Amino acid sequence: MSTQQHFETVIVGAGQAGLAAGYHLKKQGRQFLILDANERVGDSWRNRWDSLRLFTPAKYDGLPGMRFPAPRWSFPTKDEMGDYLEAYATRFGLPVRTGVRVDRISREGDRYVVEAGEHRFEADNVIVASGAHRAPKIPAFASELDPRIVQLHSSEYRNLGQLPQDRVLVVGLGNSGAEIAFELSSTHAVTLAGKEAGEIPVRHGSVPARFTLPIVRFIGHRVLTMRTPIGRKVGPTFASHATPLIRVKTKDLTAAGVERVARVAGVRDGLPLLEDGRVLDVANVVWCTGFRHDLSWIDLPVFGEDGQPLHDRGVARSMPGLYFMGLLFQYAATSDVLPGVGRDAEHIAKHLARFGATTRRTEPGDAHGLTPRELEVVRLVADGKSNREIAAALAISENTVARHVQNVLGKLHVPSRTAAAAFAFQHDLV
Ligand SMILES: Cc1cc2nc3c(=O)[nH]c(=O)nc-3n(C[C@H](O)[C@H](O)[C@H](O)COP(=O)(O)OP(=O)(O)OC[C@H]3O[C@@H](n4cnc5c(N)ncnc54)[C@H](O)[C@@H]3O)c2cc1C
């Protein structure tokens, strides 16, 4: 191991979830570090397909403390979102170290150990904000497809140019599947397998949508939460299902000539086999089958039988100081998206301040037994201030200042004000 450092809190992931958590820790004046595998903050958005625009309007895309710099009802591009996150980290001076992929989190004694290649970080608290939409979920039978078929997951799809001109099978009719199938239909023959999970009933971006979206957000943010009976009932299933179609709807797909077929059930003779028994002769398959949450690099007993972390609103059960951000339905249906991440971050930061492994910020004077007030006094003494000046600066009486000075001399084991000033400089108290 080439380096080892200790931090009060390490945040893994500098996406919107990690940065929002960092914002609140910074506001509390806490000591922390954010680690991210990408080269630049915002790359998780930049690396999505070229034509992607956000589904949420700019009005809901800002993180705590900084609105998204675009007209409220416009839909930012994925690069604008990436740049916004980068500007956010800069504006609030968030300590992000990029190009660092964490490969293990474990526990040694009363500390967490965060390992990233040859780097080793120790921390009293860890916030895992590594993203719920990262590890591709592809059916195992995909490996049985004829090797001549070009296969991509939606997370690898960038543009039309990646796929040979022959027929494309897009698997999965969530928003990614609908948008990618629609885009491909301008140059390719497209077959789309799967069934939609409903549609938002108004045209995306239209004036009626401006009235509908706040209602959708209200339901996702305030009604479907762990606090409400309906939220607790539908939350877990809601999180694992595709969301209703938002921008590209089934009638757009039909108008664009996209062929709709049943779900893909397996492979026969190297070709995709549908649930209704049809076999499709295609040259390309784009898997728009979603993501799984891969937390296998966390070497801690914090997971349930389903492999998901056991937590209450992002606070790990039975692992003090371990937190999660950006989980599906962490607290509400909006937890893994921009409109909900700020609220979860604030909750986690408040919990960490009250119950985290280090519940009190350490001040430089602590090591010498100085109270915060005595530290202020010693700093003013070192600054050459008289008792009268110190009394005025701290709005206390000169007698009280004299008492504090006597205490300071005793605690620092020095004979005079001059010696106390010298001690303060030598021991980084000023
Ligand atoms: C195609 C698509 C479109 C979406 N559109 C919208 C939308 O319009 N509006 C909306 O609100 N939401 C949208 N979402 C959902 C969600 O907002 C995004 O997925 C968002 O990127 C999640 O942010 P995050 O911070 O939780 O995770 P991510 O953005 O994935 O960030 C996680 C970060 O953690 C880092 N990381 C992961 N593992 C490690 C590790 N082991 N070590 C170090 N670093 C690590 C990654 O490099 C990454 O930077 C969309 C999702 C997808 C897939």
Ligand as a Chemical Component Dictionary entry (heavy atoms), coordinates in Angstrom:
data_LIG
# 
_chem_comp.id                   LIG 
_chem_comp.type                 NON-POLYMER 
_chem_comp.pdbx_formal_charge   0 
_chem_comp.three_letter_code    LIG 
# 
loop_
_chem_comp_atom.comp_id 
_chem_comp_atom.atom_id 
_chem_comp_atom.alt_atom_id 
_chem_comp_atom.type_symbol 
_chem_comp_atom.charge 
_chem_comp_atom.model_Cartn_x 
_chem_comp_atom.model_Cartn_y 
_chem_comp_atom.model_Cartn_z 
_chem_comp_atom.pdbx_ordinal 
LIG C1  C1  C 0 -30.399 6.786  -19.125 1  
LIG C2  C2  C 0 -30.732 7.420  -17.810 2  
LIG C3  C3  C 0 -31.393 8.627  -17.788 3  
LIG C4  C4  C 0 -31.726 9.219  -16.576 4  
LIG N1  N1  N 0 -32.396 10.411 -16.602 5  
LIG C5  C5  C 0 -32.742 10.994 -15.430 6  
LIG C6  C6  C 0 -33.415 12.263 -15.432 7  
LIG O1  O1  O 0 -33.727 12.821 -16.462 8  
LIG N2  N2  N 0 -33.685 12.832 -14.233 9  
LIG C7  C7  C 0 -33.350 12.239 -13.054 10 
LIG O2  O2  O 0 -33.614 12.812 -12.008 11 
LIG N3  N3  N 0 -32.744 11.032 -13.025 12 
LIG C8  C8  C 0 -32.425 10.400 -14.179 13 
LIG N4  N4  N 0 -31.771 9.190  -14.148 14 
LIG C9  C9  C 0 -31.574 8.483  -12.864 15 
LIG C10 C10 C 0 -30.462 9.039  -11.958 16 
LIG O3  O3  O 0 -30.672 10.396 -11.698 17 
LIG C11 C11 C 0 -29.071 8.854  -12.581 18 
LIG O4  O4  O 0 -28.802 7.494  -12.752 19 
LIG C12 C12 C 0 -27.945 9.468  -11.748 20 
LIG O5  O5  O 0 -26.756 9.393  -12.480 21 
LIG C13 C13 C 0 -27.784 8.786  -10.379 22 
LIG O6  O6  O 0 -26.851 9.515  -9.637  23 
LIG P1  P1  P 0 -25.949 8.828  -8.509  24 
LIG O7  O7  O 0 -25.068 9.879  -7.954  25 
LIG O8  O8  O 0 -26.807 8.065  -7.587  26 
LIG O9  O9  O 0 -25.103 7.743  -9.315  27 
LIG P2  P2  P 0 -24.079 7.971  -10.556 28 
LIG O10 O10 O 0 -24.440 9.143  -11.364 29 
LIG O11 O11 O 0 -24.024 6.643  -11.230 30 
LIG O12 O12 O 0 -22.737 8.294  -9.820  31 
LIG C14 C14 C 0 -22.053 7.312  -9.085  32 
LIG C15 C15 C 0 -20.597 7.686  -9.097  33 
LIG O13 O13 O 0 -19.920 6.746  -8.291  34 
LIG C16 C16 C 0 -18.709 6.388  -8.904  35 
LIG N5  N5  N 0 -18.391 5.032  -8.467  36 
LIG C17 C17 C 0 -19.153 3.919  -8.551  37 
LIG N6  N6  N 0 -18.518 2.880  -7.993  38 
LIG C18 C18 C 0 -17.342 3.357  -7.533  39 
LIG C19 C19 C 0 -16.248 2.767  -6.850  40 
LIG N7  N7  N 0 -16.226 1.477  -6.516  41 
LIG N8  N8  N 0 -15.183 3.564  -6.541  42 
LIG C20 C20 C 0 -15.174 4.881  -6.859  43 
LIG N9  N9  N 0 -16.173 5.478  -7.500  44 
LIG C21 C21 C 0 -17.251 4.725  -7.834  45 
LIG C22 C22 C 0 -18.965 6.464  -10.399 46 
LIG O14 O14 O 0 -17.773 6.700  -11.104 47 
LIG C23 C23 C 0 -19.961 7.626  -10.482 48 
LIG O15 O15 O 0 -19.346 8.847  -10.781 49 
LIG C24 C24 C 0 -31.402 8.580  -15.356 50 
LIG C25 C25 C 0 -30.728 7.356  -15.385 51 
LIG C26 C26 C 0 -30.390 6.780  -16.600 52 
LIG C27 C27 C 0 -29.674 5.461  -16.587 53 
# 
loop_
_chem_comp_bond.comp_id 
_chem_comp_bond.atom_id_1 
_chem_comp_bond.atom_id_2 
_chem_comp_bond.value_order 
_chem_comp_bond.pdbx_ordinal 
LIG C1  C2  SING 1  
LIG C2  C3  SING 2  
LIG C2  C26 DOUB 3  
LIG C3  C4  DOUB 4  
LIG C4  N1  SING 5  
LIG C4  C24 SING 6  
LIG N1  C5  DOUB 7  
LIG C5  C6  SING 8  
LIG C5  C8  SING 9  
LIG C6  O1  DOUB 10 
LIG C6  N2  SING 11 
LIG N2  C7  SING 12 
LIG C7  O2  DOUB 13 
LIG C7  N3  SING 14 
LIG N3  C8  DOUB 15 
LIG C8  N4  SING 16 
LIG N4  C9  SING 17 
LIG N4  C24 SING 18 
LIG C9  C10 SING 19 
LIG C10 O3  SING 20 
LIG C10 C11 SING 21 
LIG C11 O4  SING 22 
LIG C11 C12 SING 23 
LIG C12 O5  SING 24 
LIG C12 C13 SING 25 
LIG C13 O6  SING 26 
LIG O6  P1  SING 27 
LIG P1  O7  DOUB 28 
LIG P1  O8  SING 29 
LIG P1  O9  SING 30 
LIG O9  P2  SING 31 
LIG P2  O10 DOUB 32 
LIG P2  O11 SING 33 
LIG P2  O12 SING 34 
LIG O12 C14 SING 35 
LIG C14 C15 SING 36 
LIG C15 O13 SING 37 
LIG C15 C23 SING 38 
LIG O13 C16 SING 39 
LIG C16 N5  SING 40 
LIG C16 C22 SING 41 
LIG N5  C17 SING 42 
LIG N5  C21 SING 43 
LIG C17 N6  DOUB 44 
LIG N6  C18 SING 45 
LIG C18 C19 SING 46 
LIG C18 C21 DOUB 47 
LIG C19 N7  SING 48 
LIG C19 N8  DOUB 49 
LIG N8  C20 SING 50 
LIG C20 N9  DOUB 51 
LIG N9  C21 SING 52 
LIG C22 O14 SING 53 
LIG C22 C23 SING 54 
LIG C23 O15 SING 55 
LIG C24 C25 DOUB 56 
LIG C25 C26 SING 57 
LIG C26 C27 SING 58 
# 
